[in-house]
């Protein structure tokens, strides 16, 4: 056995690398929740999840007060059993963001342990479909940027050989969104993927209207046009437009993804390891989507998601938003427009423990 002898949770505040805004919010800081596990055979695993400015201390409290004590003395190899036990122990708070974020920090630590013990990288242990995944950029598409800045960013991504860019939408006047997107499309041409993200900011009627207006731009997807819990609204929108609908970053359980897929409300799913509860449920979402012939384009966390998108056959894209450079020694490897999955055993993230300690808040 490889029994857990020590389990620690701590919080690291990582400064935002640049101003990031969308139709409903600004990314103020990344509260990064870490869980470190040690086993009796000398193994260790470091996992994490995050918030974009609120709730990090609540996640840590849930871990320290309720979840981590349940891991002590348990066999760390039993990842599925441990995930299920922790989920059941928090039944009164599931499904919910705080619980999912806490579960994710534990689960990613267990997977780090599992891969290190095997001497293999995550992408291979989790499935091993391919070693690299196409990359698209979001960092140059924030809502506050001018049209000229959007065009400059898109042209740079195209020149670098990346597959596409994502532009935030949600301007008060639909014509302004349309003008900005048309300028980007004109700059990069028809063979470059152009995605848009409304961040749950629209009514059903407005989403239908704007999707129709965007039709000539040949969008690769329209992301989160409606509130994430409005499955029926997304289903009606998907039936009313030829633009693929993408959802998932704001879904917190496998069942929520099932509902979207069953109702034909999503053409692309975007599970986030931290928000769905870890690698264990993320893989289940990916395989569920595969059964519906739907591609997976995970949200954020590119340093981790590159390995998972590489692990499954329907991993279509990795999203480029760099956010861990302040607490890592090396960054994402990019070759010929593709994000390359790390070959180092474990999660493959080269943490800078000194930098983490400097930013530790609890």
N, C-alpha and C positions, 0 to 999 in steps of 0.2 A: 504493500500500500504506500501511497504518498499522501500522508495525512497533513492537513492544514494545521500548523502550529501557531501561526501568527497572521492576523488580518488587520490591516490599518487603512483608514480612509483619511484623506486630506484634500484641501482645496487650494488651487493655484489660480491666481488672477492673471490672465494673459491679456496684455493690452491689444486693442484692435489695431491692425497694421495700417488701415486707411479708413476714411469715412465711408460708411456703408449705409445706404438708405433704400427703402422700398416704399410701397404705397401705404403701409400701415405702421412702420416702425423704423428705428435706427438701431444698428448693432453697436451697443455701447461698450461692452467688454465680454471676454470669454471667461466665465467662471468654469474652470476645468476641475472636475471631480476625479480624483485618483483613488484607486484601490490597489494595495500591494499585498500579495499573499506569499507566505513562506511555508514550505513543507518540511517534514522531518527528514527527507533525503537530501536536503540542501537546495531544493529547487525554489525558484521564485518567479512570480508573474506580476506584471504591472498593467492594469487596465484603466480605462478612463471613460468619462462622458462629459457633457458640457451644458451650460446654459448661455444665453446671450445677454446676461446682465442681472437676472433675478432668480432667486430660488436655490442657488448653489449650497448655501448653508443648510437649507432644509433637506436637501439630498444627503448631505454628509451626516446630518442628525439621524435620518432614517437608517443609514448604513451603520452608524456606530451604536445606536440604541437597540436596533432590532435585527438587522440582517447579518452583519459580520459575526456576532457571537454564535450564530447557528452554523457557521462554517467550521469552527474550531473542532478538531478531532474527526473531521469528515475526509473521505477519500477524494482528492482533488481531480482524479481522473473521471469521476462520475458527473460530467458536465450537465447532461440532461436532467439527472436526478436532483442535482443541486439547484438548477434553475427552477425546476418545478416546485421544490420545497420552499424556496424563498418566495416564489410567486404565491403559493398557498398561504404562507405565513403573513402576507400582506393583503389578504383577500378583501379586507374592508377598504383598501385604498387603490385597488385595481379595477378597471384599467385607468391609469392616470399618469400624467407626465412625471411627477416626482418619483413615483415607484418605478416607472420604466427607466428613468435615468439612473436610479440606484442599481437596479438589476443589471443594466448595461455595464456599469463600472465593474461589477463583480464578474460578469460573464466574460468580458474581454480579458480580465486578469486570468481567469481559468483557461481561456483559449491560448493566452500567451504562455502559460505554464505547459499546456498540452503540446504546443508546437515546439517549445524549447526542449521538452523532454524527448520529443521525437527527432530533434535535430533538423527540423524542416521549417520552411517558411509557411506563413498562414495560407497563402494562395494555393499551395499544393495540398496542404492538409484539409482545407475546406472544400476541395473539389478538383483543382488543378486543370482547368480547361485551357487556359493560355496564359502567357507571362506578361502580356501588355494589353492595354485597353485604350481606345481613342479618347482624346481629351477635348473638352470644350471649356470656354472661359466665361465666368460670371463677373470676375473682378473688374472688368472694364465696362460693365453694363448697369451700374447703379442709377437709381431714378434721378438723383440730383445732378448727374453729369450732363453737360451740354451735348447737343447733337454732334458737334465737332469732336468732342472727346469720345463719344460712342463710336464714331466712324474711325478715329485714330486707333482705338483699342481693337476694333474688329479687323481692321486691315493688318495690324500687327499679328493677331492670332492667325489670320489666313496666311500671311507670309511665313510664319513659323511652321506651317503645315498642320495646325490644329483643325479639328473637324467642324467646329462651330463656335458661336457665342450666344450668350443669353442676355437679353435686355429686359430690365424691369419696366413694367407699364403700370398705369394707374393715374395718369395726369387727369386733372379735372375735365379737360376738353379732349374728347376722343381723337379729334383731328391732330392734336399735338403728339399723342402716342403714334398715330399713323405716320405723321411727317418724320418723326425720329426713326421709326423702323424702316420707312422707305429709303431714307438716306443711307442707312446701314446696308440694306439689301443692294442698293445701287453701287455701293463701294466694294462689296465683296463678290457680287455676281450670284448666279442661280445655283451653283454647285457647292455652296457653303451653307451649312445648317444654321438656321436662325431660330432660336427659341425665345419665348417671352414668358414672363412671370408676373402675375397679378397679385400674389400674396394674399389671397382670400378677400380681396377688396371690393368685389363687384356684386351687384344683385344679379339674379338669373336673367332678367330682361336685358340688362346692360351687357352681360357676358355674351349673349346671343348677338346683340347688335355689333359689338366690337369684333367678335369672331368673324362675322360676315364682312366687316370692313377690312379685316386683315387678310381675307382670302387670297387676293392677288399676290401677296408677299410670299406664299408657299412656306408657311411657318412649319418648323419641325415639331413643335408642340406649343400649346397654351397651358401654362402651369398654374394650378390653384386659383382658378378664376373666382370660385365661390368658397364660402366657409367650409372647412374640411369635413364637418359633420353632415353636410347637405349632400348625401349620396344621391337622392332622387333628383336634385337639381343638376348635378353633374351628369347624370344619366340622360336627362332631357337635353342638356347642352350637347353632349356627345352625339345624340341622334340628330341634332339640328345643324351640325357643322361638319365639314370635312377636315378641320384642323384637329390633330390628335390632342387629347386631353391628358395631362400629366398630373398625378397627385402622389402624396406619400410622405412628405417630410413632416406633416402634422398628424400622422396616424400613429397610434401607440399600441396596436395589437395586430396579430395575424388575422383575427376575425374581421377587423375593419377593412383590411385589404381584400379579404374574401368577398365582402359585400360589394365593394367597388367592382371587382372583376366579374362577379356573378351577374351584376346588373349592367355590364357593358359601359360603366361610367368612367373607365380609365383605359387609355391605349398605351400608357407608359406608367410604370410605378417607380417611385423614388424613395425607397425605405432608407431611414437614417438609423444606423446602428445604435446610437445613444437613445433615440426616442422610441424605438420599437422594443428596446429591452435587451439588446446585445447581439452578438454574432449568431447565437443559437436560433433566435426567432428570425433574424435577418435572412439567414439561409432558407428557412422555411417559406418566407415570403417570396424569395427569389424562385424557389422551386414551384410554388403555387402559381406564380406568374408564368413560368415556363409551361405549365399545364394549360394555360389559357392563351399560349402563343403571344405573350406580352413581354417586352424588353424591360430591363432594369437599368435605371440611371440614378444611382444613389445620391442623396442630398449631402453636400458639405463633407467634412472629415475626409478630405482626399487622401491623406496620409494612411488612413486605415481602409477606406473604401476601395482603393486601387487593388488591394489584395483580394477583396471579396468580389468585386466586379470581374476580376481575372479568374476567380474560382469557378464561376457558373457560366453555362453556355449562352445565357441570354443577357449577360452584362454588356450593355451597349456603349455607355459613356461614363467617364469620371469627370466630376465637376471641379474646375480649378478655382479655389478660393484659398490662398495660403494664409494660415493663421497660427501655426505652431512653430514658426521659425525662431521665435524668441526663446523657446525652451527645447529646441532640438539642435543637434550638431550638424546634421545633414538633412537635406530636403528631398522632395519628390524628384525622382529621376524621369526626365522627359526625353524621348528619342523619336524623331520623325513624326511629331504630332501625337505620340502615344505616351501615356503614363506607364512606367515599367514597375511591376510588382517587385518588392524587395526579396532578395534571396536569403537574407539572414534569418536564422531560426526565431520564431516568435511572431509578434505583430509586425516586426520590421521597422519600428519607429526608433530612431536613434536619439533617445532622450538625453538632455543635458541636465543632470541632477543638480548641479550647482545653480544653474539658472532657475530651475524649478524651486529650489529652496529660497532663492532671493525673492520670489513672487508668492510664496506660500502665505496664505491668510488664516489658515486654521489647521 
